[in-house]
Amino acid sequence: MRKRKTLFLIFFFIFLSFNSIAQTTKADSLIKDSVLSKALKVFIDMGTCSYCDYSYIRKEINYVNYVRDPKESQVHIIIAENTTGSGGKEFNFMFIGNKEFKGMDDTIKQATSVNNTFDENRSEIVRILKMGLMRYIMKTPGNNLIEIKSNIPEAGNENVQDKWKSWVYNVNLSGYGSGEKNYNQLQLWSSASARKVTPDWKIGFSASTFYREAKYVYDDTTTIWTYRRSYSINHNIVKSLSKHWSAGYFYSLNNDTYSNIKLSNSIAAGIEYDVFPYEQSSRKLITFRYRIGCDFNNYIDTTIYNKLNETLLSHSLGMGMNFITKWGSANASLGYSNYIHDFSKNNLYLNTNVNVRIFKGLSLSGFVFLSVIHDQLALPKAGATLEEVLLQQHQLATQYSFNFNFGVTYTFGSIYNNVVNPRFEY
């Protein structure tokens, strides 16, 4: 009896396997013979888009073929995301025609409200994608499957009066706690900001606080308590001078036990030049920046230079770049600063982030941050205890810092990526 049941189960699973293969073969045949076999091939690059839901896009726009390699596509779409002055999002859709559509390129920008939910933003992304794809779909055999409907309200557009005059306010309070028998910690953050952004001006005010305490029980006689506190107030005004030039004023007040800062007041002015017009910044950006300012510092403990307070003049040069193209994306920043009274007290840093497609299926990604440090004037003369070093309670002397990561990805197989099956994913 058991042998019969075993044979029955074996034949049952073999039947399911052959049935699955037969269905797959039938489905493949239907794809080859249907209109969709000649549907538009689309590759979507969502590198900087946090609201892009690829599964949702494929479900809502099911009349194109999604491919995994941009070289196989007829339309390559790059979606970039920026934060607007009100705290909402601006999505930049770059449609790049390939093969028979080469030269048919387009860029669409769409801003969404700061109050939008994730679902509202992803629905807006799909709506823009549908409209942007129409000019390509109309030139394919599948255009007779598409119907365009209008949802124009009966009343016309009315002039919008903004009672807030473009000002946006934000208040945040958050906390984190964890613990076990011999250890517990509590962290608290709070912040408030006011920001106004127009084509001509960027004006911002912000304040934030941070508090952390932790308790470590080593044995019955040894308990270690640690604390770290900081707060800051910032104000800035940036004026657009032209399509390539801008100038700004910056002020900050801060306290930080980790950096031995009892109270620091900093004021600076700067100017920036963008090689490309600023309106192209979502796709390409190369900026050069110069700032000069003054710091009025009061320290918690006497520094290694026997100072409890001092006034410091400093200036800095910086360069930044950002590119989003068909082959991938790259951004980098390079900066140098020094105190004017002593040019040996300086700081040099390099920050890069690259994601590159080498060829079909192979991509490389990497991040590198390097800093050469010779400007730690606030280090306490007394140094730090072993507990403070291990628990990172005080900044330590160093001549450099770095961190990096890298990755290689290779994907091969079918060029199509149409099917969505979420079973056992959550």
C-alpha atoms as one frame of an Amber mdcrd trajectory, in Angstrom:
protein
   0.000   0.000   0.000   2.820   2.391   0.899   4.568   1.583  -2.387   1.412
   2.482  -4.297   1.124   5.815  -2.479   4.799   6.535  -3.124   4.450   5.720
  -6.835   1.307   7.843  -7.013   3.108  10.849  -5.491   6.061  10.416  -7.843
   3.789  10.284 -10.914   1.783  13.240  -9.557   4.866  15.467  -9.235   6.170
  14.326 -12.632   2.791  15.286 -14.107   2.963  18.713 -12.458   6.492  19.241
 -13.778   5.553  18.314 -17.355   2.402  20.397 -17.089   4.462  23.369 -15.916
   6.912  22.879 -18.794   4.050  22.583 -21.242   2.456  25.760 -19.908   5.791
  27.584 -20.131   6.271  26.404 -23.707   2.724  27.461 -24.551   3.268  30.847
 -22.893   6.530  31.331 -24.803   4.717  30.498 -28.025   1.983  33.003 -27.248
   4.565  35.719 -26.559   6.259  35.062 -29.880   2.990  35.118 -31.805   1.196
  37.920 -29.991   1.375  41.662 -30.525   3.363  41.924 -27.309   6.251  40.082
 -28.946   6.716  43.263 -30.994   5.933  45.607 -28.113   8.291  48.398 -27.137
  11.389  47.191 -25.266  12.036  49.405 -22.245  14.878  49.579 -19.728  14.275
  51.630 -16.565  17.196  52.953 -14.488  15.933  53.915 -11.007  19.305  54.585
  -9.383  18.340  57.690  -7.369  14.588  57.164  -7.111  13.451  55.988  -3.660
   9.747  56.013  -4.622  10.120  53.868  -7.757   8.358  50.541  -7.211   9.475
  48.346 -10.111   6.875  45.634  -9.483   4.107  48.248  -9.384   5.364  49.877
 -12.611   5.360  46.547 -14.456   1.843  45.730 -13.253   0.402  49.124 -14.195
   2.202  49.417 -17.546   1.841  45.891 -18.951   1.867  46.754 -22.663   5.643
  47.069 -23.049   8.467  44.562 -22.695  10.851  45.260 -19.822  14.446  44.210
 -20.509  17.398  43.836 -18.151  20.052  45.299 -20.429  19.897  48.879 -21.768
  21.544  47.749 -25.019  18.514  45.541 -25.729  16.080  48.415 -25.171  14.420
  50.725 -27.659  13.819  53.277 -24.908  16.154  53.811 -21.949  14.496  55.686
 -19.070  16.478  57.295 -16.243  14.516  58.493 -13.197  16.239  60.955 -10.849
  14.809  62.310  -7.603  15.440  65.663  -5.927  14.002  67.288  -2.808  12.077
  70.510  -3.430  12.167  73.594  -1.250   8.868  72.621   0.392  10.221  69.196
   1.342   8.384  67.373  -1.445   9.940  65.548  -4.368  10.778  66.511  -7.940
  11.090  63.540 -10.282  13.116  63.917 -13.479  12.305  61.430 -16.233  14.892
  61.203 -19.010  13.657  59.241 -22.046  16.523  58.205 -24.334  15.708  56.589
 -27.671  17.790  53.635 -28.858  17.986  51.720 -32.159  15.197  52.963 -34.519
  14.277  55.636 -31.950  17.788  57.038 -31.642  17.634  60.819 -31.334  14.083
  60.765 -29.920  14.999  62.001 -26.437  12.878  63.841 -23.934  12.983  65.085
 -20.322   9.925  65.509 -18.097   9.973  67.069 -14.620   7.168  66.589 -12.125
   6.982  67.878  -8.531   4.898  66.258  -5.798   3.686  67.513  -2.424   5.544
  66.924   0.839   2.278  65.450   2.152   2.105  62.739  -0.519   2.159  59.149
   0.658   4.422  56.529  -0.896   1.472  55.210  -2.910   0.585  58.669  -4.227
   4.168  59.266  -5.355   4.509  55.907  -7.093   1.147  56.457  -8.820   2.391
  59.817 -10.087   5.575  58.183 -11.369   3.519  55.649 -13.329   1.297  58.404
 -14.759   4.302  60.329 -16.094   5.878  57.166 -17.477   2.677  56.355 -19.376
   2.590  59.783 -20.988   6.292  59.822 -21.814   6.134  56.408 -23.490   3.248
  57.295 -25.805   5.372  58.951 -28.511   7.371  55.720 -28.848   4.436  53.303
 -28.552   2.609  55.115 -31.367   5.365  53.951 -33.735   4.999  50.255 -32.785
   2.466  47.623 -34.003   0.857  47.581 -30.542  -0.440  51.154 -30.662  -3.982
  49.967 -31.444  -4.189  48.489 -27.940  -3.773  51.891 -26.292  -6.566  54.338
 -25.541  -5.995  57.797 -24.051  -8.584  59.309 -21.722  -8.808  62.827 -20.320
  -9.735  63.717 -16.763 -10.076  67.489 -17.115 -12.368  68.953 -14.406 -15.369
  71.039 -15.383 -14.010  74.173 -13.801 -10.821  75.680 -15.213  -7.604  76.243
 -13.303  -7.749  78.954 -10.700  -4.940  81.125  -9.512  -3.396  79.666  -6.376
  -2.732  82.067  -3.519  -0.025  80.783  -1.174  -0.692  82.154   2.309   2.641
  80.719   3.493   4.658  82.682   0.884   6.699  79.545  -0.016   7.778  78.949
   3.600   7.792  75.339   4.802   8.177  74.360   8.469   9.233  71.051   9.978
   9.382  69.794  13.568  10.768  66.393  14.577  11.248  64.508  17.828  12.522
  60.940  17.868  14.159  58.500  20.240  15.790  55.109  20.385  16.406  52.716
  23.243  17.855  49.247  23.711  19.087  47.128  26.560  19.727  43.829  28.238
  20.804  42.715  31.717  24.259  44.358  31.687  23.736  47.103  29.157  21.180
  49.738  28.186  21.189  52.962  26.199  18.873  55.838  25.328  19.199  58.286
  22.426  17.040  61.345  21.738  16.962  63.655  18.716  14.925  66.771  18.050
  14.959  69.278  15.217  13.014  72.197  13.814  13.424  74.037  10.530  11.963
  76.772   8.368  12.848  76.926   4.693  11.913  79.048   1.711  13.010  78.155
  -1.814  12.239  80.164  -4.937  14.101  80.370  -8.265  15.957  83.432  -6.928
  16.430  82.677  -3.212  17.128  79.857  -0.763  16.593  80.862   2.873  16.847
  78.417   5.742  16.739  78.269   9.532  17.290  75.069  11.495  17.992  73.868
  15.015  18.734  70.398  16.340  19.700  68.626  19.558  21.136  65.188  20.328
  21.489  63.340  23.622  22.842  59.853  24.325  23.460  58.014  27.559  24.507
  54.404  28.079  25.172  52.126  31.030  27.628  49.199  30.955  27.830  46.772
  33.882  31.168  44.910  33.781  30.888  43.109  37.143  29.441  43.608  40.613
  31.876  46.427  41.361  32.353  48.109  37.949  29.659  50.115  36.147  30.441
  52.597  33.379  28.101  55.473  32.432  28.660  57.405  29.217  27.077  60.617
  27.942  27.206  62.612  24.751  25.353  65.857  24.066  25.241  68.325  21.199
  23.062  71.064  19.745  23.277  73.382  16.763  21.534  76.358  15.184  22.028
  77.188  11.503  20.978  79.975   9.169  21.779  80.454   5.487  20.801  82.686
   2.586  21.712  81.844  -1.024  21.029  84.211  -3.928  20.857  83.101  -7.559
  22.966  85.570  -9.538  22.617  83.949 -12.981  22.219  80.551 -14.634  25.772
  79.718 -13.575  26.564  81.852 -10.513  25.236  82.007  -6.949  26.385  83.588
  -3.685  25.593  82.750  -0.083  25.874  83.668   3.598  26.120  80.987   6.305
  25.911  81.119  10.109  26.056  78.358  12.693  26.159  78.025  16.465  26.971
  74.646  17.994  27.985  72.686  21.055  29.416  69.141  21.013  30.958  67.231
  23.917  32.559  64.743  21.494  34.523  67.525  19.728  35.367  69.448  22.955
  33.246  72.388  21.755  31.519  74.308  24.542  30.220  76.965  22.169  31.230
  77.830  18.604  29.907  80.707  16.494  30.763  80.553  12.799  29.963  83.018
  10.052  30.989  82.662   6.400  30.319  83.914   2.897  30.746  81.991  -0.331
  30.377  82.029  -4.093  29.701  79.138  -6.473  29.976  78.598 -10.222  28.259
  75.792 -12.141  29.774  74.881 -15.518  26.312  73.839 -16.729  23.107  75.828
 -16.130  21.623  74.961 -12.746  18.377  73.700 -14.330  20.364  70.756 -15.745
  21.603  69.713 -12.288  19.451  66.562 -12.105  21.456  65.105 -14.996  24.846
  66.819 -14.982  26.539  69.167 -12.555  30.078  70.526 -12.144  30.494  73.225
  -9.505  33.409  75.216  -8.113  32.974  76.870  -4.712  34.939  79.247  -2.494
  34.073  80.154   1.118  35.733  82.370   3.697  34.672  82.730   7.312  35.457
  83.236  10.968  34.987  80.887  13.954  34.663  82.091  17.567  35.360  79.001
  19.677  35.028  78.285  23.399  36.273  74.860  24.518  35.140  72.542  27.324
  38.705  71.552  28.285  42.016  73.236  27.531  43.221  72.210  24.074  46.577
  70.729  23.078  47.526  74.317  22.096  46.682  75.613  25.625  43.534  77.402
  24.450  40.188  77.713  26.209  38.877  80.112  23.569  40.123  81.527  20.283
  39.089  83.277  17.074  40.002  81.544  13.817  39.870  82.734  10.200  39.549
  80.005   7.572  38.738  79.551   3.915  37.989  76.612   1.642  37.917  75.583
  -2.005  35.634  72.852  -3.287  34.629  71.098  -6.470  31.632  68.864  -6.981
  30.278  66.859  -9.888  27.290  64.658 -10.597  26.456  62.786 -13.806  23.557
  60.452 -14.619  23.898  58.847 -18.053  22.954  55.694 -19.958  26.051  53.865
 -18.719  25.363  54.600 -15.064  25.965  57.394 -12.592  28.916  59.062 -10.885
  29.289  61.803  -8.332  32.343  63.172  -6.586  33.424  66.055  -4.410  36.894
  67.370  -3.641  37.578  69.954  -0.962  40.467  71.744   0.711  40.393  74.095
   3.703  42.926  75.710   6.033  43.163  78.230   8.838  44.558  81.488   7.521
  46.881  82.112  10.496  48.687  78.799   9.846  48.453  77.082   6.459  49.822
  73.847   7.963  46.493  73.468   9.781  44.528  72.143   6.826  42.122  69.481
   5.663  41.815  67.736   2.296  39.040  65.300   1.376  37.807  63.285  -1.601
  34.391  61.650  -1.795  33.342  59.525  -4.802  30.421  57.256  -5.647  30.251
  55.367  -8.968  27.864  52.840 -10.531  28.938  51.730 -14.015  27.659  49.194
 -16.550  30.713  47.672 -18.233  28.834  45.556 -20.766  25.717  43.410 -21.019
  24.909  42.051 -17.571  28.103  43.274 -15.839  28.105  46.321 -13.580  30.527
  47.770 -11.052  29.772  49.969  -8.062  31.997  51.630  -5.539  32.243  54.303
  -2.855  35.425  55.908  -1.518  35.945  58.606   1.102  39.461  59.841   1.933
  40.451  62.668   4.244  43.880  64.040   5.188  43.487  65.808   8.549  45.803
  68.456  10.008  43.310  70.873  11.598  42.220  69.312  14.913  42.713  72.440
  17.015  40.008  71.563  19.554  41.541  68.312  20.870  41.661  68.360  24.705
  45.120  68.549  26.256  44.252  65.920  28.884  43.574  63.301  26.215  41.053
  60.513  26.765  40.731  57.620  29.191  40.630  54.009  28.011  36.864  53.889
  28.559  36.374  57.107  26.558  38.456  55.698  23.699  36.642  52.360  23.594
  33.202  53.996  23.852  34.091  56.794  21.390  33.247  59.579  23.789  35.975
  61.963  22.656  37.527  62.756  19.309  41.065  61.399  18.980  44.083  62.791
  17.140  44.542  61.414  13.626  46.187  62.390  10.368  43.735  60.659   8.067
  40.457  58.793   7.816  38.917  56.647   5.102  36.123  54.268   4.266  35.169
  52.452   1.092  33.038  49.718  -0.421  32.820  48.087  -3.830  30.774  45.478
  -5.636  30.571  43.541  -8.885  27.301  42.207 -10.304  26.858  39.928 -13.293
  23.412  38.921 -14.552  22.634  36.682 -17.503  19.698  34.821 -18.985  16.463
  36.045 -20.564  16.462  39.698 -21.573  12.790  40.062 -20.549  11.711  41.158
 -17.099   7.927  41.461 -17.409   6.524  39.007 -14.883   5.736  39.987 -11.277
   5.273  37.161  -8.752   5.431  38.272  -5.103   4.819  34.853  -3.504   6.933
  34.175  -0.399   8.695  37.535  -0.633   7.399  39.073   2.595
